[in-house]
Amino acid sequence: MPKNFRLPADQIKPLVTGQGSCLASDRITVDGQPVGYMYRERSNAQTDSGWRFFAGDESENYTANPTNFELYDLNTIANYDPDIVARLDTPAPCAFERDAITNEFAPVTPTFEA
């Protein structure tokens, strides 16, 4: 079933280029939620930036369903939430969570094995 993306392709601007692909939840790209949790893992693929993006409210059942995620160019997700751009040069492994009070990303301990 085709996805109805919140941001039309013709509205994607070059914010970050040449940084590779990333994985993002449909809560961001389809439902229009801002990034609430982002992490970067080491990648063995040259085209993979290692970044993974979530709204932060995805349930375990939601994340277990691979159809709720897609691979995107990192620039695409930067267009959905430009607040991530300042953290994209952070080397792996790392993780950031959006603070509910300040709306800023703060470093957190990654919830995955590095």
C-alpha positions as CSV (number, residue, x, y, z in Angstrom):
1,M,0.0,0.0,0.0
2,P,1.5,3.4,-1.0
3,K,2.3,5.8,1.8
4,N,0.9,9.3,1.9
5,F,3.9,11.4,2.9
6,R,3.3,14.5,5.0
7,L,5.9,16.5,3.0
8,P,5.6,16.5,-0.8
9,A,8.8,15.7,-2.7
10,D,8.8,19.1,-4.4
11,Q,9.2,20.8,-1.0
12,I,12.4,18.9,-0.1
13,K,15.3,21.4,0.0
14,P,19.1,20.7,0.1
15,L,19.8,21.1,3.8
16,V,22.4,18.4,4.2
17,T,23.8,16.6,1.2
18,G,26.0,13.6,0.5
19,Q,25.6,12.1,4.0
20,G,23.9,8.9,3.0
21,S,20.8,7.1,4.0
22,C,19.0,6.7,7.3
23,L,16.0,4.8,8.7
24,A,12.9,6.7,9.8
25,S,9.6,5.9,11.3
26,D,6.3,6.6,9.5
27,R,5.3,8.6,12.6
28,I,7.6,11.3,11.2
29,T,7.2,11.0,7.5
30,V,3.5,10.0,7.2
31,D,2.0,11.3,10.5
32,G,4.1,14.5,10.6
33,Q,5.4,14.1,14.1
34,P,8.8,15.7,15.0
35,V,11.8,13.6,15.7
36,G,11.7,12.7,19.4
37,Y,14.5,10.2,19.6
38,M,17.5,9.7,17.3
39,Y,20.5,7.5,17.4
40,R,23.5,6.7,15.3
41,E,25.1,3.3,15.1
42,R,28.2,2.3,13.4
43,S,27.5,1.2,9.8
44,N,29.3,-1.2,7.6
45,A,27.7,0.1,4.4
46,Q,29.3,3.2,2.8
47,T,25.9,4.6,1.9
48,D,24.4,4.2,5.4
49,S,24.8,7.2,7.7
50,G,24.0,5.0,10.7
51,W,21.2,7.4,11.8
52,R,17.8,6.1,13.0
53,F,14.9,8.5,13.7
54,F,11.8,8.0,15.8
55,A,9.0,10.2,17.0
56,G,9.5,8.6,20.4
57,D,6.0,7.4,20.9
58,E,6.2,4.2,18.8
59,S,5.0,1.1,20.7
60,E,6.9,-2.1,20.7
61,N,4.3,-3.6,18.3
62,Y,4.7,-0.6,16.0
63,T,8.5,-0.9,15.9
64,A,8.3,-4.6,15.3
65,N,6.5,-4.0,12.0
66,P,9.1,-3.2,9.3
67,T,6.4,-1.6,7.1
68,N,6.3,1.3,9.6
69,F,9.8,2.3,8.5
70,E,11.6,3.3,5.3
71,L,15.1,4.2,4.2
72,Y,15.5,7.8,3.2
73,D,18.3,10.1,2.2
74,L,19.4,11.9,5.4
75,N,18.5,15.2,3.7
76,T,14.8,14.1,3.5
77,I,14.5,13.7,7.3
78,A,16.3,16.9,7.9
79,N,13.6,18.6,5.9
80,Y,10.9,16.9,8.0
81,D,12.7,18.2,11.2
82,P,15.5,20.7,10.7
83,D,16.2,20.6,14.5
84,I,18.2,17.4,13.8
85,V,20.8,19.1,11.6
86,A,23.0,20.4,14.4
87,R,23.5,16.8,15.7
88,L,24.2,15.0,12.4
89,D,28.0,15.3,12.6
90,T,28.1,13.5,16.0
91,P,30.1,10.2,15.6
92,A,28.6,6.9,16.3
93,P,27.6,5.5,18.7
94,C,25.4,8.3,20.0
95,A,21.8,9.0,20.9
96,F,19.7,12.1,21.5
97,E,16.2,12.6,22.9
98,R,14.1,15.8,22.6
99,D,13.5,17.4,26.0
100,A,9.7,17.9,26.5
101,I,10.3,21.2,28.3
102,T,13.0,22.9,26.3
103,N,12.3,21.2,23.0
104,E,16.0,20.8,22.5
105,F,17.9,17.5,21.9
106,A,19.9,16.3,24.8
107,P,22.4,13.4,24.7
108,V,21.2,10.1,26.2
109,T,22.8,6.7,26.7
110,P,22.1,4.7,23.5
111,T,19.5,2.0,24.0
112,F,21.3,-0.4,21.6
113,E,24.6,-2.3,21.8
114,A,27.3,-0.3,20.1
